[in-house]
Amino acid sequence: MKYLIVIPDGAADKPLAQLDGLTPFQSANTPNLDRFTRSGRLGTAATTPPGFGAGSDVCTMDLLGFDPRKYHTGRAPLEAAAMGVQAGPADWIFRLNFVTVGEDSTDQGGLLLDHSAGGISDAEAKVLAEGLDAYWHVKAPEIASDFSLTHGVSYRCILVDHSDREYGSVDTTPPHEIPDQSFIAAMPGGSADEADTLRTLMWLSHEFLNDHEINIARREQGLGVANMAWIWGQGTKPRLPSFFDRYGLKGGMITSVDLLRGIAKLIGWDLIACPGLTSYHDTDYEAQASATIAALADFDLVCTHIEAPDEASHQADFVTKVASIESIDRKIIAPVLRALDKYASEGWRMLVLPDHYTLCSTRKHDATPVPFVMGGTGIQSLVERPFTESHAEASDLHIREGHELMEYFLRSGLPRTHK
């Protein structure tokens, strides 16, 4: 049996006035996904357990069958694993974003404007990270000597504190959850000394970055600037059992995002290379389809993840969100479905679902249970409907514990084997 999971990140949404009261899924032309849905089972899965935020770290771990309440220690450690960042069991690992905050002399002063610094390039962000690390060592050597900063992709970095500081009671806020809101009110809080350490580094970053030559050039070009480093998502190294030990299947992951690469590595999946992938709508959808199809020959289960809908949502860009959903349907779902025909004799199943809602109206994630569809060998449709949030909500299949979805996808309706 071959298994395939397709994750259009953050593609689920609420109705938008700009789309005549439709969601992006309802507005998009998705004939291939709709045809697949009519032959499969449509439902919802609660991928955000109570007490957690609706982030891709929590939601992806949950939908892959690992209960975050048992295995999640923080977002940053997952990304650090993907990047090969070295950290000891007692070290605290943070995510660091280069973000855009409003200029003090404008009516946007004090607001966080963009969690991604205008989608800053890898090359620019790498220079900023190296310069910032050096600046910290000059301005606050007593703090900086305990930290290591590693640049990842675009605006994403990992920061590790190798000291004996304890951040378990420090509250940090994902920057994508406070668009156009006061960043000062959302800076790290809680335990006084440790929170103050992080705030010191963040204010120094603003001092260094605001007038950096890269940001001067970006302003002149009308691009978003990376004028603050935002520290968040802390945690210590997690320990997860392997997917093979739990389900007996060899898995592989295709993604442009370090977070999902980290989860994949921690559960023992291979990372499948695919040149041309980005986190945006300029990604090479065709290349991702080709890599997915090729990987099916080597793996029992392939998970292919597309970040573009989520990034469009965070920019409130519903036009690009719809376009990305249509591209996923036409350039990934369609060729993959054709390729799965060759596995008819041994059997195949496919699961399509976003990890969480991301709302264009708020530019934030939302914990509403996500729509999913599964189809293939041993799965029969009960009600033939196209893939939309409302149709999923109206179905009779609702997975209340998101981590149980994987077992349902892999085993439901198949003959049981006994050893």
C-alpha positions in Angstrom: 0.0 0.0 0.0 1.2 3.5 -0.9 0.2 6.5 1.2 0.3 10.2 0.3 -0.4 13.2 2.5 -0.8 16.7 0.8 -0.8 19.7 3.2 -1.8 23.1 1.7 -0.6 25.1 4.7 -3.2 27.5 6.1 -5.5 27.1 3.1 -8.7 26.9 5.2 -10.4 30.2 5.8 -13.6 31.9 6.8 -15.9 33.6 4.2 -14.6 36.9 2.9 -16.6 39.8 1.7 -14.0 40.4 -1.0 -14.9 37.0 -2.4 -18.6 37.6 -2.3 -19.0 35.8 1.0 -17.0 32.7 -0.2 -13.9 31.2 1.3 -10.8 30.9 -0.9 -11.5 27.1 -1.2 -15.0 27.9 -2.3 -13.9 30.6 -4.7 -11.0 28.6 -6.2 -11.4 26.4 -9.3 -10.3 23.0 -8.0 -11.8 20.3 -10.3 -9.2 17.7 -9.4 -9.6 18.0 -5.7 -13.4 18.1 -6.0 -13.4 15.0 -8.1 -11.2 13.2 -5.6 -13.4 14.4 -2.7 -16.6 13.1 -4.3 -15.0 9.6 -4.3 -13.6 9.8 -0.8 -14.5 10.6 2.8 -14.8 14.3 3.8 -14.6 15.4 7.4 -12.9 17.6 9.9 -10.0 17.1 12.4 -9.3 19.1 15.5 -5.5 19.6 15.0 -5.1 22.1 17.8 -5.4 20.5 21.2 -6.9 22.6 24.1 -4.3 24.8 25.7 -2.2 25.2 22.5 -2.0 27.8 19.8 -2.9 27.0 16.2 0.7 26.9 14.9 2.1 24.6 12.3 4.4 23.1 14.9 1.5 21.9 17.0 -1.0 21.1 14.2 1.5 19.2 11.9 2.7 17.1 14.8 -0.9 16.4 15.7 -2.0 15.4 12.2 1.0 13.2 11.7 -0.1 11.1 14.8 1.9 12.6 17.6 -0.1 14.1 20.4 1.5 17.6 21.2 0.4 17.3 24.8 2.9 14.4 25.1 5.7 15.4 22.7 5.7 19.1 22.0 8.3 21.1 23.9 8.3 24.3 21.7 8.4 25.4 18.1 12.0 26.5 17.9 13.5 23.1 18.8 11.7 21.5 15.8 13.3 24.0 13.4 16.7 23.6 15.1 16.6 19.9 14.4 16.1 20.5 10.7 19.0 22.9 10.6 21.3 20.7 12.5 21.8 23.3 15.2 23.7 21.9 18.2 22.0 22.2 21.6 22.3 20.3 24.8 19.4 18.8 26.7 19.3 21.8 29.1 19.8 24.5 26.4 16.8 26.7 25.5 16.1 27.1 21.8 14.3 30.1 20.3 13.0 31.1 16.9 14.1 34.5 15.8 12.3 36.4 13.0 13.5 39.4 11.2 10.4 41.6 11.3 9.2 45.0 10.2 8.1 47.4 12.9 6.7 50.9 12.4 9.0 53.9 12.3 8.8 56.0 15.4 8.1 59.2 13.5 5.0 57.8 11.7 1.5 56.9 12.7 2.6 53.2 12.5 5.2 53.7 15.2 5.1 50.9 17.8 3.2 48.5 15.6 4.4 45.2 14.2 3.8 45.5 10.5 5.2 42.3 8.9 6.4 39.0 10.6 8.6 38.2 7.5 10.3 41.6 6.8 8.8 41.7 3.4 9.9 38.2 2.6 13.6 39.3 2.9 16.0 37.2 0.8 18.3 34.6 2.2 21.4 36.5 1.3 20.2 39.7 2.9 19.1 38.0 6.1 22.3 36.1 6.4 24.3 39.3 6.4 22.0 40.9 8.9 22.2 37.8 11.2 26.0 37.9 11.1 26.2 41.6 11.8 23.6 41.4 14.6 25.5 38.6 16.4 28.7 40.7 16.3 26.8 43.8 17.5 25.3 41.9 20.5 28.8 40.8 21.5 30.0 44.4 21.5 27.0 46.0 23.2 26.0 43.2 25.7 28.9 40.8 25.9 27.7 39.4 29.3 24.5 38.2 27.6 25.7 37.5 24.0 28.5 35.2 25.2 25.9 32.6 26.2 24.0 32.7 22.9 24.5 31.3 19.4 22.6 32.7 16.4 22.1 30.6 13.2 20.4 31.9 10.1 18.0 29.5 8.4 15.8 30.5 5.4 14.7 34.1 4.6 13.6 35.8 7.7 13.9 32.7 9.9 16.8 32.2 12.4 17.5 30.0 15.5 18.8 31.4 18.7 20.2 29.1 21.5 20.9 30.0 25.1 23.6 27.7 26.4 23.6 29.1 29.9 21.7 27.9 32.9 18.9 30.4 32.4 15.4 29.0 32.7 12.7 30.2 30.3 9.8 28.0 31.3 7.8 30.8 32.8 8.6 33.4 30.1 5.8 34.3 27.8 6.6 34.9 24.1 4.3 35.8 21.2 4.5 34.6 17.6 4.9 37.7 15.5 2.4 36.5 12.9 -0.2 36.6 15.6 0.1 40.4 16.2 -0.1 42.1 12.8 -0.6 45.8 13.0 -0.7 45.6 16.8 1.6 47.0 19.5 4.8 45.0 19.5 5.9 46.6 22.8 2.9 45.1 24.6 3.8 41.7 23.1 7.5 41.6 23.9 8.6 38.7 26.2 7.1 38.8 29.7 6.9 36.7 32.8 10.0 35.7 34.7 11.7 39.1 35.2 15.4 38.3 34.6 15.0 36.0 31.7 12.3 38.1 30.0 14.5 41.1 30.4 17.4 39.3 28.8 15.3 38.7 25.7 13.9 42.2 25.6 17.5 43.6 25.8 18.5 41.6 22.8 15.5 42.7 20.8 15.9 46.4 21.6 19.6 46.2 20.6 18.6 44.5 17.4 16.3 47.5 16.5 19.2 49.8 17.3 21.5 47.9 14.9 19.1 47.0 12.1 17.0 50.1 11.6 19.7 52.0 9.7 21.6 49.1 8.3 22.6 49.6 4.7 20.5 46.7 3.6 17.4 48.3 5.1 18.3 51.7 3.6 18.4 50.0 0.2 15.2 48.1 0.8 13.4 51.4 1.8 14.6 53.0 -1.4 13.1 50.1 -3.4 9.8 50.3 -1.5 10.4 46.9 0.2 9.7 45.9 3.8 12.6 46.4 6.1 14.1 44.0 8.7 14.4 46.5 11.5 13.9 44.3 14.5 14.7 40.7 15.6 11.7 39.1 17.2 12.5 36.2 19.7 9.8 33.6 20.4 8.8 29.9 20.3 11.2 28.7 23.0 11.7 25.2 24.1 14.1 22.4 24.8 15.0 19.4 22.7 12.1 17.0 22.3 12.2 13.2 22.1 9.7 11.6 19.7 9.4 7.9 18.8 9.9 7.0 15.2 7.0 6.8 12.8 8.2 3.4 11.6 8.1 2.0 15.2 4.6 3.3 15.6 3.1 2.5 12.2 5.5 0.2 10.4 5.9 2.5 7.4 8.9 4.3 5.9 8.1 8.0 5.4 9.6 10.9 3.5 8.9 14.7 3.6 8.9 17.3 0.9 8.8 20.9 2.2 10.4 24.3 2.0 9.9 24.9 5.7 12.5 24.1 8.4 9.7 23.5 10.9 8.3 20.5 9.0 11.8 19.3 8.1 12.5 19.2 11.8 9.4 17.2 12.7 10.2 14.8 9.8 13.8 14.3 11.1 12.7 13.7 14.7 10.2 11.0 13.7 12.7 9.3 11.4 11.5 10.3 8.0 13.9 11.1 5.1 14.0 14.6 3.7 13.3 14.6 0.0 15.2 17.2 -2.0 13.2 19.3 -4.4 15.0 22.3 -6.1 12.8 25.3 -6.8 10.6 25.2 -3.7 9.9 28.5 -1.8 7.5 29.4 0.9 5.6 31.7 -1.5 3.5 31.5 -4.7 6.6 31.7 -6.8 7.4 28.2 -5.8 7.9 25.5 -8.4 4.6 23.5 -8.1 5.5 21.3 -11.0 8.8 20.3 -9.5 7.1 19.4 -6.3 4.6 17.2 -8.1 7.5 15.4 -9.9 9.4 14.9 -6.7 6.3 13.6 -4.9 5.6 11.1 -7.7 9.2 9.9 -7.8 9.3 9.5 -4.0 6.3 7.2 -4.0 8.6 4.5 -5.6 10.9 4.6 -2.6 8.7 5.2 0.4 5.6 3.7 1.9 4.3 7.2 2.8 5.2 10.6 1.3 4.1 13.9 2.8 4.2 16.9 0.5 3.7 20.3 2.1 3.0 23.6 0.4 3.5 26.8 2.3 2.2 29.4 -0.2 -1.5 29.6 1.0 -0.3 30.4 4.6 2.1 33.1 3.6 -0.6 34.7 1.4 -3.0 34.7 4.3 -0.5 36.4 6.6 -0.3 39.2 4.0 -4.2 39.4 3.8 -3.6 38.6 0.1 -6.8 36.6 -0.8 -6.1 36.9 -4.5 -2.8 35.1 -4.2 -4.3 32.6 -1.7 -6.9 31.6 -4.3 -4.3 31.4 -7.0 -2.1 29.2 -4.8 -5.0 26.8 -4.1 -5.7 26.6 -7.8 -2.1 25.9 -8.6 -2.0 23.1 -6.0 -5.0 21.6 -7.6 -3.8 21.8 -11.2 -0.1 21.3 -10.8 0.1 18.9 -7.8 -3.2 17.1 -7.2 -3.9 16.4 -10.9 -0.6 14.8 -11.8 -0.3 12.9 -8.5 -3.7 11.4 -8.9 -2.7 10.2 -12.4 0.5 8.7 -11.0 -1.3 6.9 -8.3 -3.2 4.8 -10.9 0.0 2.6 -11.3 -0.4 1.5 -7.7 -3.9 0.2 -8.1 -2.9 -3.4 -7.8 -1.1 -2.9 -4.5 -3.4 -0.2 -3.2 -3.0 3.5 -2.4 -4.6 6.2 -0.2 -4.3 10.0 -0.2 -5.1 12.5 2.5 -5.5 16.2 1.7 -5.8 18.7 4.5 -4.5 22.1 5.7 -2.7 21.9 9.1 -4.8 24.9 10.4 -6.9 27.8 9.3 -5.1 31.0 8.4 -7.6 33.9 8.1 -7.0 36.6 5.5 -9.3 38.8 7.5 -7.1 38.8 10.6 -3.8 37.6 9.1 -3.7 35.1 11.9 -4.0 31.3 12.5 -7.3 30.0 13.8 -8.0 26.8 15.8 -11.2 25.8 14.0 -11.1 22.0 13.1 -9.7 21.7 9.6 -11.4 20.1 6.6 -9.8 16.9 5.3 -10.5 14.4 2.6 -9.1 10.9 2.3 -9.6 8.5 -0.6 -8.3 5.4 -2.3 -8.3 1.7 -1.6 -11.0 0.7 0.9 -12.5 4.1 1.2 -16.0 4.8 -0.1 -17.9 8.0 -0.4 -21.1 8.4 1.6 -22.1 11.8 0.3 -20.7 13.2 -2.9 -19.6 16.8 -2.3 -16.8 19.1 -3.4 -14.0 20.1 -1.0 -15.0 23.1 1.1 -15.0 24.0 4.8 -18.7 24.1 5.0 -19.2 20.7 3.4 -16.6 19.2 5.7 -18.4 20.7 8.7 -21.7 19.2 7.5 -20.3 15.7 7.2 -20.7 13.0 9.8 -16.9 12.4 10.2 -15.3 14.5 12.8 -11.9 13.5 14.4 -12.0 15.2 17.9 -8.5 14.2 18.7 -6.3 15.2 15.8 -3.5 12.7 16.5 -6.0 9.9 15.9 -6.5 10.9 12.3 -3.3 9.1 11.2 -4.5 5.8 12.5 -7.9 6.3 10.8 -6.2 7.2 7.5 -3.8 4.3 7.5 -6.0 1.5 8.8 -9.7 2.2 8.5 -11.7 -0.1 6.2 -8.7 -2.4 5.7 -8.5 -6.1 6.7 -6.7 -6.5 10.0 -3.6 -8.6 10.1 -2.5 -10.6 13.1 1.1 -11.6 13.8 
